[in-house]
């Protein structure tokens, strides 16, 4: 027996039983219950057969069927039909459709779809998709008591097909997400989604976009890619001009894995120094890793960061490098007096010493070091140390062969220490130095300095004197005494930070400092521009001049410097000289000598010289008269110029002149 006939019989039996009021109900299948629930009753099937007969009559009648279709179309547009019927989720589209939808009448399309829906429902079982069909009516709605009414838009969203759908055309497709059947008109989209799935997808996309926006507000935005930067000696960030070489890359790799290295082997001096700098920058240099830079045959040792090396590790230098002649220890804050004296005693050939940051060493311990080192020392440099009168007196008395002396930021260095470099003029100075000379005579046996010295002797070999930024005030009279005593033999003089120096000091410099090649008077703001101009007019041959923060410097002083030292000048600093220096003074570097005209007229070009043709480093930071046009003139004349510092020069833009080998330091457009 056909399952359809059985279902029809059961439905008819139940209907008859209910009509007679019987309370007994026989067994029924799941399909029968399902068809009853979705509204497929005997009344529905009778209507379907009647519509099939009418369709057949329409096909046979020809013109009569066409007229009947037009009448049915008019009734459908009136909207007087109820929606009822079902279609299962797994129902498949009719692939044998051979006629266009527009050629069929609304009743023909409706009957074909309902016949196919019933056949597929009996095979596939229950479904979750309910399709509302708009029924045919004649001016009034017919609503079955077991079906639900929904508007046509909702019907279309839920994947149904009604008479209007048949007339408008389209094809049935399965949803790619949920599998439901729905009508598609127009162009085929990339992804077939029903209306419900499309709404769900849009909501999910909106939620994802909101979540991404919240994370973007809370999480720090990744910085944009920039050029690789490097930090220079002065703490300035600059662009790397070229790619690192293979040798540099290998050196960096070794520095990162220093704990796995036993020995460097045959490494050249420059590569070893570069490796030392990288290791010091990474702060991995300690008492264990410092042995990689030691050796019995080493004559020079430089450690750029001794922060993690204790006093015991520093004493080991004399044991591992007995032939050492040059010792450079920076940031050696853990060095004490005992370790310093051990170095002097264990290194008999030590001649050059640089100790920066040895603030634990006291004044008396420095004096003991100089008494032990004696005449061996050729150069000595100390910064940020407790270097005081006793140490200075011992240095002047015992280290008579010293050639270079550098003392920077020494807390105990005062005017009495400065006076020890000059001829004693008071009984107190004579008595103090005589006591030290007697001590030298007593301990000088076998120390190169032999015999009794009863009178003061100048440091006859001294060529470099750098006394930078003392913490205590200095008297200009004492500085003038030093210039008179040592000025003729000095090649380098750095008295930066001596704020009491005046025009009289510059006069003595012009009289006695006849061999100077490098001069640094930064922050000596009591010297006038006229005194500077008079001094540079009398002396020539300078290679390095630092006049930063000499606020009374004028255009005339710069012009005199260029006239007499322009051919030899290599390094010039005019940092913060902004009060009296104008563009005319800067143009003097290019050889253009302007002079002021009487009556407030514009200055005129009085002389054209070669300018600073050998200039390599120029610092015009915070000189606001520096502009792109001025730099273009200077750069075009100074062919060897390699570095220009322009911090605080707002008029220097990205259009400043450039050329291969020239770099700008501190330009605003490079850092913003």
KENUTOR-421654 format. One line per field, with one value per residue (C-alpha): x, y, z. Coordinates in steps of 0.2 Angstrom, whole numbers, plus 5000, padded with zeros to 4 digits. Example, Ala and Ser with C-alpha at 12.3 -4.5 7.8 and 13.67 -1.06 7.14 Angstrom:
<recs>
east	c(5062_5068)
north	c(4978_4995)
up	c(5039_5036)
</recs>
This chain:
<recs>
east	c(5000_5006_5012_5002_4986_4989_4992_4976_4966_4972_4968_4951_4948_4953_4942_4927_4930_4930_4915_4905_4912_4921_4934_4944_4959_4969_4988_4996_5013_5026_5023_5004_5006_5019_5007_4993_5004_5009_4992_4992_4974_4960_4954_4971_4973_4956_4960_4977_4968_4955_4969_4978_4962_4960_4978_4976_4960_4970_4983_4970_4959_4973_4966_4953_4967_4976_4961_4958_4976_4974_4958_4968_4982_4970_4963_4981_4985_4970_4978_4963_4971_4978_4995_4997_5007_5024_5041_5055_5073_5081_5069_5078_5074_5065_5080_5069_5060_5058_5047_5050_5040_5033_5024_5015_5000_5001_4990_5001_5017_5008_5001_5018_5027_5015_5015_5034_5034_5022_5032_5048_5041_5035_5053_5064_5054_5051_5059_5062_5058_5040_5035_5019_5010_4998_4982_4970_4955_4940_4939_4940_4953_4952_4961_4963_4962_4978_4989_4998_4997_5012_5015_5023_5040_5042_5037_5051_5064_5060_5062_5045_5037_5020_5010_5019_5036_5031_5027_5042_5054_5070_5077_5076_5093_5100_5107_5126_5125_5109_5104_5086_5079_5075_5072_5085_5082_5094_5113_5120_5129_5146_5139_5121_5113_5095_5089_5090_5108_5113_5106_5116_5132_5130_5127_5143_5153_5147_5152_5169_5172_5167_5178_5193_5189_5190_5206_5213_5209_5216_5232_5246_5247_5262_5274_5277_5293_5307_5325_5337_5344_5361_5366_5382_5395_5386_5370_5362_5351_5356_5351_5363_5371_5375_5372_5382_5397_5398_5412_5401_5387_5399_5405_5388_5384_5399_5394_5377_5384_5399_5396_5400_5416_5433_5445_5444_5459_5467_5456_5462_5464_5449_5438_5442_5439_5422_5418_5423_5411_5396_5399_5401_5385_5375_5382_5389_5407_5411_5426_5424_5422_5435_5448_5444_5453_5468_5485_5503_5508_5495_5502_5485_5468_5452_5437_5422_5411_5418_5401_5400_5419_5423_5440_5447_5444_5452_5468_5469_5474_5491_5493_5487_5494_5512_5518_5504_5508_5491_5476_5459_5445_5428_5414_5425_5415_5420_5438_5446_5463_5470_5467_5473_5490_5491_5490_5504_5515_5511_5513_5531_5529_5512_5513_5495_5481_5463_5451_5433_5421_5433_5424_5429_5447_5451_5463_5477_5476_5478_5494_5500_5497_5507_5522_5522_5520_5533_5541_5534_5517_5516_5497_5484_5465_5452_5434_5421_5434_5439_5454_5460_5475_5486_5484_5488_5503_5510_5507_5516_5530_5533_5526_5538_5538_5519_5513_5494_5484_5465_5454_5435_5421_5432_5423_5438_5448_5449_5458_5473_5475_5475_5489_5500_5503_5510_5526_5523_5520_5515_5524_5510_5512_5530_5530_5517_5527_5543_5537_5531_5548_5557_5546_5550_5569_5567_5557_5565_5579_5577_5562_5569_5567_5583_5591_5585_5574_5574_5565_5549_5550_5537_5530_5541_5534_5516_5507_5489_5480_5461_5453_5434_5419_5426_5414_5422_5424_5441_5449_5454_5470_5476_5471_5482_5497_5495_5495_5510_5519_5514_5506_5521_5522_5504_5496_5479_5470_5453_5446_5428_5417_5429_5415_5427_5438_5438_5446_5463_5464_5462_5476_5488_5483_5488_5505_5510_5500_5510_5508_5490_5481_5465_5456_5440_5432_5414_5403_5416_5402_5412_5423_5418_5417_5430_5443_5439_5442_5458_5465_5461_5468_5485_5485_5482_5483_5469_5462_5448_5439_5425_5416_5399_5389_5400_5385_5395_5403_5400_5401_5418_5426_5420_5427_5444_5445_5441_5453_5468_5463_5451_5463_5467_5451_5443_5431_5421_5407_5396_5383_5370_5379_5363_5363_5375_5379_5369_5369_5384_5394_5389_5392_5410_5413_5410_5422_5409_5415_5401_5403_5390_5386_5383_5365_5357_5359_5360_5378_5388_5400_5418_5429_5428_5440_5442_5433_5434_5439_5445_5430_5423_5412_5401_5390_5377_5364_5352_5358_5342_5349_5354_5343_5343_5350_5364_5368_5368_5381_5392_5390_5394_5411_5416_5418_5424_5410_5403_5393_5382_5373_5357_5348_5335_5336_5318_5322_5332_5320_5321_5326_5343_5357_5363_5376_5385_5394_5385_5374_5363_5362_5346_5336_5318_5311_5321_5314_5296)
north	c(5000_5017_5027_5042_5032_5025_5043_5049_5035_5038_5056_5053_5040_5053_5066_5055_5050_5067_5071_5058_5063_5046_5047_5032_5035_5022_5021_5033_5035_5049_5055_5056_5067_5078_5081_5085_5097_5107_5108_5094_5089_5080_5097_5103_5088_5090_5107_5102_5089_5102_5114_5100_5097_5115_5116_5102_5110_5126_5117_5108_5123_5135_5152_5147_5143_5159_5169_5160_5164_5182_5181_5172_5185_5199_5189_5186_5205_5209_5200_5189_5172_5164_5156_5139_5123_5117_5113_5102_5108_5095_5097_5098_5111_5104_5102_5097_5113_5116_5130_5148_5154_5169_5157_5147_5154_5157_5141_5130_5136_5134_5116_5110_5116_5109_5092_5092_5097_5084_5070_5076_5078_5060_5054_5067_5068_5083_5100_5116_5127_5133_5140_5151_5149_5162_5154_5158_5168_5177_5194_5186_5177_5159_5154_5136_5133_5123_5135_5152_5168_5178_5193_5191_5199_5187_5172_5177_5179_5162_5154_5152_5154_5161_5166_5183_5174_5163_5178_5188_5174_5168_5151_5141_5138_5131_5142_5139_5141_5133_5123_5131_5134_5151_5161_5171_5184_5194_5191_5177_5183_5175_5167_5161_5166_5167_5183_5176_5170_5186_5196_5184_5187_5206_5206_5195_5206_5222_5214_5209_5227_5234_5222_5227_5245_5243_5234_5247_5260_5250_5242_5254_5257_5249_5263_5266_5259_5272_5273_5264_5276_5276_5285_5296_5300_5316_5306_5312_5301_5301_5291_5277_5282_5265_5246_5237_5227_5208_5212_5223_5210_5197_5208_5211_5193_5189_5203_5196_5178_5184_5171_5157_5164_5158_5169_5181_5174_5184_5199_5216_5231_5241_5226_5222_5240_5240_5224_5232_5247_5236_5225_5240_5247_5231_5232_5214_5219_5212_5204_5188_5195_5208_5194_5193_5210_5206_5198_5197_5206_5219_5237_5246_5242_5252_5247_5259_5254_5247_5249_5230_5228_5229_5234_5216_5214_5231_5225_5210_5221_5223_5204_5200_5214_5218_5227_5239_5257_5265_5262_5269_5265_5274_5274_5266_5271_5255_5259_5264_5270_5253_5247_5263_5261_5243_5248_5261_5248_5233_5242_5249_5255_5264_5281_5286_5285_5290_5287_5294_5292_5287_5296_5284_5289_5302_5317_5309_5293_5302_5310_5293_5287_5302_5299_5281_5284_5298_5304_5289_5298_5307_5310_5310_5312_5312_5317_5317_5313_5320_5328_5342_5352_5338_5328_5343_5347_5330_5329_5346_5341_5322_5321_5333_5324_5325_5332_5331_5336_5335_5338_5339_5341_5338_5343_5347_5357_5375_5391_5385_5370_5381_5392_5377_5377_5395_5402_5404_5422_5421_5413_5401_5394_5393_5384_5371_5367_5367_5353_5343_5345_5339_5324_5321_5322_5309_5297_5300_5288_5276_5284_5294_5310_5311_5324_5338_5351_5367_5379_5378_5370_5373_5358_5361_5346_5351_5354_5350_5358_5355_5361_5359_5365_5367_5365_5380_5398_5402_5419_5427_5434_5416_5410_5425_5419_5401_5408_5419_5403_5390_5399_5399_5380_5375_5368_5365_5375_5372_5383_5380_5385_5399_5412_5425_5426_5444_5454_5455_5436_5438_5451_5439_5425_5436_5441_5423_5409_5410_5392_5388_5377_5372_5384_5381_5395_5388_5397_5411_5424_5438_5441_5454_5452_5466_5457_5441_5450_5458_5441_5432_5446_5443_5424_5412_5393_5387_5370_5369_5383_5381_5398_5391_5401_5416_5427_5443_5436_5448_5446_5455_5442_5428_5438_5440_5421_5417_5429_5422_5404_5400_5389_5378_5378_5360_5362_5377_5378_5393_5385_5397_5413_5421_5438_5448_5436_5439_5431_5442_5433_5416_5421_5425_5406_5407_5421_5435_5449_5462_5479_5490_5506_5523_5529_5512_5507_5489_5481_5480_5466_5474_5458_5441_5428_5409_5406_5390_5379_5365_5366_5348_5350_5366_5368_5383_5376_5389_5402_5408_5418_5401_5398_5387_5401_5404_5386_5385_5398_5390_5373_5378_5386_5373_5358_5347_5350_5334_5338_5352_5353_5364_5361_5374_5382_5383_5391_5376_5365_5349_5360_5364_5360_5342_5332_5315_5314_5329_5326_5337_5334_5340_5346_5347_5340_5324_5321_5326)
up	c(5000_4996_5011_5004_5003_5021_5028_5019_5026_5044_5042_5036_5050_5063_5055_5054_5072_5078_5068_5077_5094_5097_5110_5104_5093_5084_5081_5069_5062_5065_5047_5050_5066_5057_5042_5054_5063_5048_5041_5027_5029_5018_5014_5008_4997_4989_4985_4978_4966_4961_4956_4946_4936_4933_4927_4915_4908_4906_4896_4885_4882_4876_4875_4888_4901_4897_4900_4916_4921_4919_4930_4943_4942_4945_4960_4967_4966_4976_4991_4996_4999_5014_5016_5021_5017_5021_5014_5022_5025_5015_5000_4984_4970_4955_4942_4928_4926_4908_4906_4911_4927_4917_4905_4919_4928_4947_4950_4940_4949_4966_4962_4956_4971_4983_4975_4976_4994_4999_4991_4998_5016_5017_5013_5023_5039_5050_5045_5054_5039_5038_5021_5020_5003_4998_4992_4979_4984_4976_4985_5003_5014_5017_5032_5038_5056_5057_5048_5053_5043_5039_5028_5011_5016_5031_5019_5007_5021_5027_5010_5003_4986_4982_4967_4966_4967_4952_4942_4946_4942_4951_4956_4972_4981_4997_5010_5012_5031_5037_5021_5020_5003_4997_4982_4973_4960_4950_4950_4959_4975_4980_4995_4995_5012_5017_5025_5043_5041_5032_5047_5059_5049_5049_5068_5071_5059_5069_5085_5079_5073_5090_5099_5087_5090_5109_5108_5097_5111_5125_5117_5112_5094_5086_5080_5062_5055_5055_5050_5062_5074_5084_5099_5097_5110_5115_5118_5101_5091_5072_5057_5052_5036_5029_5032_5045_5038_5041_5053_5064_5064_5070_5084_5089_5089_5100_5112_5115_5119_5129_5142_5130_5124_5132_5121_5107_5098_5084_5084_5077_5088_5081_5081_5099_5104_5095_5104_5120_5117_5113_5129_5140_5132_5136_5154_5154_5158_5175_5184_5175_5157_5159_5157_5139_5137_5147_5142_5148_5132_5132_5134_5133_5142_5140_5149_5145_5159_5176_5185_5189_5192_5211_5219_5219_5200_5197_5206_5195_5180_5187_5189_5171_5162_5170_5154_5154_5149_5146_5157_5154_5166_5165_5177_5190_5205_5215_5215_5231_5237_5240_5223_5215_5225_5220_5201_5204_5212_5201_5184_5183_5165_5167_5159_5154_5166_5164_5179_5177_5192_5205_5219_5233_5231_5244_5242_5252_5242_5226_5233_5238_5220_5213_5225_5219_5201_5201_5185_5175_5171_5155_5155_5168_5167_5181_5181_5195_5208_5225_5218_5230_5236_5243_5227_5216_5226_5225_5206_5203_5214_5209_5191_5183_5166_5164_5147_5148_5163_5162_5178_5175_5188_5203_5218_5229_5216_5221_5218_5228_5217_5202_5210_5212_5193_5194_5202_5221_5226_5244_5259_5262_5245_5246_5263_5257_5241_5250_5262_5247_5239_5254_5255_5236_5240_5254_5244_5227_5228_5214_5207_5193_5202_5212_5223_5234_5226_5236_5223_5213_5196_5182_5173_5159_5148_5150_5133_5136_5151_5153_5169_5165_5175_5192_5207_5216_5211_5203_5203_5187_5194_5198_5180_5173_5184_5176_5159_5162_5169_5156_5142_5130_5131_5130_5114_5121_5134_5141_5154_5151_5166_5173_5174_5182_5167_5160_5146_5156_5154_5135_5135_5144_5133_5118_5126_5132_5124_5107_5103_5106_5093_5103_5114_5124_5134_5135_5147_5150_5149_5156_5141_5129_5110_5108_5119_5109_5092_5098_5104_5087_5077_5086_5085_5071_5067_5078_5074_5087_5095_5108_5112_5117_5129_5127_5126_5122_5106_5091_5072_5073_5084_5072_5057_5065_5069_5051_5044_5054_5057_5043_5033_5048_5058_5059_5074_5079_5092_5093_5104_5112_5106_5101_5109_5098_5084_5068_5050_5045_5058_5052_5034_5038_5039_5020_5018_5017_5028_5031_5039_5047_5038_5047_5048_5051_5033_5027_5030_5015_5009_5013_5009_5002_5008_5007_5023_5033_5019_5031_5043_5047_5063_5066_5081_5079_5091_5098_5087_5080_5065_5057_5042_5026_5016_5028_5028_5009_5008_5021_5015_4997_5003_5017_5006_5020_5032_5038_5054_5058_5075_5074_5090_5093_5076_5071_5054_5048_5039_5028_5013_5021_5009_5009_5000_5002_5019_5027_5042_5053_5071_5081_5066_5071_5055_5058_5076_5075)
</recs>
